[in-house]
Amino acid sequence: MNDWKIFHGNREPHQGISTLPNAPSWRQFKRQLDVNEKVLKAHWQDILNLVKEDSREYQRGKSFRVFSPPPGSDQVNPESPGKKGKIYQAYQELIDGVNAAIYLRRPLLVTGRPGSGKTSLAYAIAYELQLGPVLAWSITTRTILQNGLYNYDAIARLQNLQLLKLKQDLGQEAPQQLEENIGQYLQLGPVGTAFLPSHQPRVLLIDEIDKSDINLPNDLLNLFEEGGYSIPELERLQTQEVTVRTADFGLTTEIQGGQVH
């Protein structure tokens, strides 16, 4: 039976993600306090609008078909009934793997030769399930987890703090201004954005992970198990809510107490 599958790999957008049952009890995490569902829905619409504005993102997901036979193989079409070849079997295993990951809220590791469509698969999932722009993070040998979570421009903030303090001494700025401005210097990365409370799930693509430092996969596994992360630069502030930029162009979010779940 195929009716349990949410993702089909057929390039036909649908709202099947709305039928996704609750996560298993061992994959349910604490949500941020005071999350307003109306705010989440409005923010989700802003995310979907980004896809409409980016034709390349839209076309990349629309044009990719999961099935692509390797060079020299029989051109078996998985959409044709009665085909039971090895390529068709691999196609079905991939579709099953994607759906299992969606149901279990687990990451999916996809391996294959260069050009086989590993990266494009993420765009196909986002396109079919209408999950907004893909949050893509490319890995190098120097990449650490924080690069994917957030970027904090401490130097720029220090320079501006010195100027603000001078103005404060002159009575031109209120004391709390020193803390309220920190959000201007902090931007969430693709991984950090993927963990924000959201009306619908996001597709997070971590590309070239085989090139990473030996510690990064373990750090990622721990993050996926915990279902959230903290931002020390915001935790130590008295201000409980800070507006920061996300990895989605032009969009912001509120971080409470430096915690994201």
Order of alpha helices (4+ residues) and beta strands (2+ residues): alpha-alpha-alpha-alpha-beta-alpha-beta-alpha-alpha-beta-alpha-beta-alpha-beta-alpha-beta-beta-beta
